Amino acid sequence: RPITRETLIPPSAEDMIAKHELIFSEMQSQTESHMEAGQKEARAQVVKVGDTLLHVPGAVFSKLFQTVREALDISVGATDLKYHRQHLKLMAKQEEHKLSLKPSLRPDDVDRLQILEMERMHTSVDSLRKHAHEVMGKIGRVAKAFGGLLDRATEQTLRLMDSTVLPEDLTSLELDDHLRAMRRKNLRQLQRLPSGKEGEKEEEEEVPAPVAVDGRTYLQRTWRALPLSSLTLKAAGWTKSSLKTDEEIEREKALLEEGDELEEEETEEEVPESYMVEGLDTPCQQAAVNARDRVFQQFLNYYYKQVADHKQLILAQLRDEMLWKKIWEQLISKCKGSLS
């Protein structure tokens, strides 16, 4: 076969080598350009991932708080409704007994009516106390469960972030100006994230100092544990003695003065166990801990308000019942006096 396009054939081997070197140099230059562009793109994606991670914990923890709050509101609402229906029936009986008490009644009828109303009073107070223990028990159990959930969610979030490639891990790549600006903006955003403990002065828990981590440019840091002891009912202002009437308190004082032991002593409430969390000392991990503290404080405020509101309603009903007891005794005494 005859040679075609003879003009493209170099006249010597040296010329052919030189021509191929030009081709290889051009290919090498294109490859380096692609690698540089790929490195910048990878760097940009890593920075964007870090920027996204700053906001993920806050959204997740807030959703956890919202879900727990809604579930507790529904459960407590059902318990309140059940008690309210029973309370209305007892109040209707109270009104019936009040209207039945007339000077024209015989002494036996007055005694019978007095016994019926005393039984109603005891039933009302017992029902109120049962409701109080049930509703406060629900609130307290959910509060402790939320503390444990938030602790575990924080731990898993920090583990996930620790396993993520972050900008400082790519030490051989340079940041473009717009990426540097993005990075600085994220740090400023982080400084504006509240920890949820503004104005609070409490004794800081001693934590270990940060330590180096093999293969990473970050230090391993330890953050303080959540104060889960504040999730007890006692910390919220509720104890078993909250439901004691003035007569019961006076009777207990008399027993103590006589040296007798009380029938029932206040038992120590179980305090949820909390623990410190560890993670790489990066803006993302710090944002996660800040979000944890902020959501915990939000739940704590909600929890204390729930306990305070129910305590106020329960004690008001208890006072009303004790006041009615005195009024009823006066009505009975007046009715018996008119019969004699």
C-alpha positions in Angstrom: 0.0 0.0 0.0 1.5 3.4 -1.0 2.2 6.0 1.8 -0.5 8.7 2.1 0.0 12.2 3.5 3.7 11.9 3.4 4.1 15.5 4.5 2.8 14.6 8.0 5.6 12.1 8.6 8.6 13.7 10.4 11.8 13.3 8.5 13.7 11.8 11.5 13.1 10.0 14.8 14.2 13.1 16.7 11.6 15.2 15.0 8.9 12.6 15.8 9.9 12.6 19.5 9.8 16.4 19.6 6.3 16.4 18.0 5.0 13.8 20.5 6.5 15.8 23.4 4.4 18.8 22.4 1.3 16.6 22.3 2.1 15.1 25.7 2.9 18.6 27.2 -0.5 19.8 26.0 -2.3 16.7 27.4 -0.4 17.2 30.7 -1.4 20.9 30.9 -5.1 20.0 30.2 -5.0 17.3 32.9 -3.6 19.7 35.4 -6.3 22.2 34.5 -9.0 19.6 35.0 -7.4 18.5 38.3 -7.2 22.1 39.6 -10.8 22.8 38.6 -11.9 19.5 40.3 -10.0 20.4 43.4 -11.7 23.8 43.6 -15.1 22.2 43.0 -14.4 19.6 45.7 -13.3 22.4 48.1 -16.4 24.4 47.3 -18.6 21.4 48.0 -16.9 20.7 51.3 -17.3 24.3 52.4 -21.0 24.2 51.4 -21.4 20.9 53.4 -19.9 22.6 56.4 -22.2 25.6 55.9 -25.2 23.3 55.8 -24.1 21.3 58.8 -24.2 24.5 60.9 -28.0 24.6 60.6 -28.9 20.9 60.7 -28.7 20.3 64.4 -30.9 23.3 65.3 -33.6 22.1 62.9 -33.4 18.5 64.1 -33.4 19.3 67.8 -36.2 21.9 67.4 -38.3 19.3 65.6 -37.6 16.8 68.4 -38.8 19.4 71.0 -41.9 20.2 68.9 -42.8 16.5 68.5 -42.4 15.7 72.2 -44.4 18.8 73.2 -47.3 18.0 70.9 -47.4 14.4 72.2 -47.3 15.6 75.8 -50.0 18.2 75.2 -52.3 15.5 73.7 -51.7 13.0 76.5 -52.1 15.6 79.3 -55.1 17.0 77.6 -56.9 13.6 77.5 -56.1 13.2 81.2 -57.4 16.6 82.1 -60.6 16.0 80.1 -61.2 12.7 81.9 -60.9 14.4 85.3 -62.9 17.4 84.3 -65.9 15.2 83.4 -65.7 13.4 86.7 -65.3 16.8 88.5 -68.4 18.2 86.9 -70.4 15.2 88.2 -69.1 15.7 91.7 -69.9 19.4 91.6 -73.5 18.6 90.4 -73.8 16.3 93.5 -72.5 19.1 95.7 -75.2 21.5 94.3 -77.8 18.9 94.8 -76.9 18.4 98.4 -76.8 22.1 99.0 -80.3 22.6 97.6 -81.6 19.6 99.6 -80.5 21.1 102.9 -83.7 22.8 104.2 -84.9 23.7 107.7 -88.0 21.5 107.1 -85.8 18.3 107.0 -86.0 15.8 109.9 -82.9 15.3 112.0 -82.4 11.9 110.4 -82.5 13.3 106.9 -80.0 16.0 107.9 -77.6 13.4 109.2 -78.0 11.3 106.1 -77.4 14.3 103.9 -74.4 15.3 105.9 -72.9 11.8 105.5 -73.6 11.9 101.7 -71.8 15.2 101.3 -68.8 14.2 103.4 -68.5 11.1 101.2 -68.7 13.3 98.1 -66.0 15.6 99.6 -63.6 12.6 100.2 -64.3 11.3 96.7 -63.6 14.7 95.2 -60.3 15.2 97.1 -59.2 11.7 96.3 -60.0 12.1 92.7 -58.1 15.4 92.6 -55.1 13.8 94.2 -55.2 10.9 91.8 -55.5 13.2 88.8 -52.6 15.3 90.1 -50.3 12.3 90.5 -51.3 11.0 87.1 -50.8 14.2 85.2 -47.6 15.3 87.0 -46.3 11.7 86.5 -46.8 12.0 82.8 -45.1 15.4 82.6 -42.2 14.3 84.7 -41.6 11.0 82.7 -41.8 12.8 79.4 -39.3 15.5 80.6 -36.8 12.9 81.7 -37.3 11.0 78.4 -36.7 14.2 76.4 -33.4 14.8 78.2 -32.2 11.4 77.3 -33.3 11.7 73.7 -31.6 15.1 73.3 -28.4 13.7 74.9 -28.3 10.7 72.5 -29.2 12.9 69.5 -26.4 15.2 70.3 -23.9 12.4 70.6 -24.9 10.8 67.3 -24.9 14.2 65.6 -21.3 14.9 66.8 -20.2 11.4 65.6 -21.7 12.1 62.1 -19.9 15.4 61.9 -16.6 13.9 63.1 -16.7 11.5 60.1 -17.4 14.3 57.6 -14.6 15.8 55.5 -14.4 19.5 56.4 -12.5 22.4 54.8 -9.5 22.3 57.1 -9.0 18.6 56.2 -8.1 19.6 52.6 -4.9 21.3 53.6 -3.2 21.0 50.2 -6.0 23.1 48.4 -6.3 26.8 48.4 -9.5 28.7 49.0 -10.8 31.1 46.3 -11.8 34.6 47.5 -15.5 33.8 47.4 -15.0 30.6 49.5 -12.9 32.5 52.0 -15.8 35.0 52.4 -18.2 32.1 52.8 -16.1 30.6 55.5 -15.8 33.8 57.4 -19.5 34.4 57.1 -20.2 31.0 58.6 -17.9 31.7 61.6 -19.7 35.0 62.3 -23.1 33.2 62.1 -21.8 30.7 64.6 -20.9 33.4 67.0 -24.4 34.8 66.8 -26.0 31.4 67.7 -27.2 31.6 71.3 -26.3 28.8 73.6 -29.7 29.0 75.3 -28.3 30.0 78.7 -28.3 33.8 78.4 -28.3 35.5 81.7 -27.8 32.3 83.6 -24.9 32.0 86.0 -24.3 28.5 87.1 -21.2 26.7 88.2 -19.4 25.4 85.1 -18.7 21.7 85.0 -15.0 20.9 84.7 -14.2 19.3 81.3 -11.0 17.8 80.0 -8.7 19.9 77.9 -8.8 19.5 74.0 -6.4 16.8 72.7 -4.8 16.2 69.3 -6.4 13.7 66.9 -4.2 11.6 64.5 -4.7 12.4 60.9 -6.9 15.5 61.5 -6.1 19.2 61.8 -8.7 19.6 64.6 -8.5 19.0 68.3 -10.8 16.6 70.1 -13.0 18.6 72.5 -15.3 17.6 75.4 -18.5 19.6 76.2 -20.2 19.7 79.5 -23.2 17.5 80.2 -26.8 18.7 80.2 -28.1 19.6 83.7 -30.8 16.9 83.6 -31.3 17.2 87.4 -33.4 20.3 86.5 -35.9 18.0 84.8 -37.2 16.5 88.1 -40.6 17.5 89.4 -39.0 18.7 92.6 -36.9 21.1 90.6 -40.0 22.3 88.8 -41.7 23.0 92.2 -43.8 19.9 92.7 -43.6 17.3 95.5 -46.0 14.9 97.1 -46.5 17.3 100.0 -47.8 20.0 97.5 -51.3 18.4 97.9 -51.5 18.4 101.7 -54.3 20.4 103.2 -53.8 22.7 106.2 -55.4 20.2 108.5 -53.0 17.4 107.3 -50.0 19.7 107.8 -51.2 20.6 111.3 -51.8 17.0 112.2 -48.3 16.0 111.0 -46.8 18.8 113.1 -48.6 17.5 116.1 -47.3 13.9 115.4 -43.8 15.2 115.1 -44.0 17.1 118.4 -45.2 14.0 120.1 -42.3 12.0 118.7 -44.4 9.8 116.4 -43.3 8.8 112.8 -45.2 10.0 109.8 -47.1 7.4 107.8 -45.5 8.4 104.5 -42.1 10.0 104.0 -41.1 12.0 100.9 -39.1 9.6 98.6 -36.1 10.9 96.6 -37.0 11.4 93.0 -34.8 9.6 90.5 -32.4 12.0 88.7 -31.7 11.2 85.0 -28.1 10.4 84.3 -26.3 12.8 81.9 -22.8 12.6 80.4 -20.4 14.8 78.6 -20.2 14.7 74.8 -17.1 14.6 72.7 -16.3 15.8 69.2 -13.9 17.6 67.0 -13.5 21.3 67.9 -15.0 22.7 64.7 -17.7 25.4 64.0 -20.1 22.7 63.0 -19.7 20.7 66.3 -19.9 23.9 68.3 -23.1 24.9 66.5 -24.6 21.4 67.4 -23.8 21.9 71.1 -25.2 25.4 71.0 -28.4 24.1 69.4 -28.6 21.4 72.1 -28.3 23.9 74.9 -30.8 26.3 73.3 -33.5 23.6 72.7 -32.9 22.2 76.2 -33.6 25.6 77.7 -36.7 26.0 75.6 -38.0 22.7 76.8 -37.1 23.5 80.4 -39.2 26.7 80.2 -42.1 24.8 78.7 -41.8 22.0 81.3 -41.7 24.4 84.2 -44.7 26.3 82.9 -46.7 23.0 82.5 -46.0 22.0 86.1 -46.7 25.5 87.4 -50.0 25.8 85.5 -51.3 22.4 86.6 -50.1 23.0 90.2 -52.0 26.3 90.3 -55.3 24.7 89.0 -55.0 21.7 91.3 -54.3 23.7 94.4 -57.1 26.2 93.6 -59.6 23.3 93.4 -58.2 21.8 96.6 -58.7 25.2 98.3 -62.2 25.5 97.0 -63.1 22.1 98.4 -61.6 22.9 101.8 -63.5 26.2 101.8 -66.7 24.4 100.9 -66.2 22.0 103.7 -66.2 24.8 106.2 -69.2 26.4 104.6 -71.1 23.0 104.6 -70.3 22.5 108.3 -71.7 25.9 109.1 -74.9 25.2 107.0 -75.3 21.8 108.8 -74.8 23.4 112.2 -77.3 26.2 111.4 -79.9 23.7 110.1 -79.6 21.5 113.2 -79.8 24.6 115.4 -83.2 25.5 113.8 -84.5 22.0 114.5 -83.7 22.0 118.2 
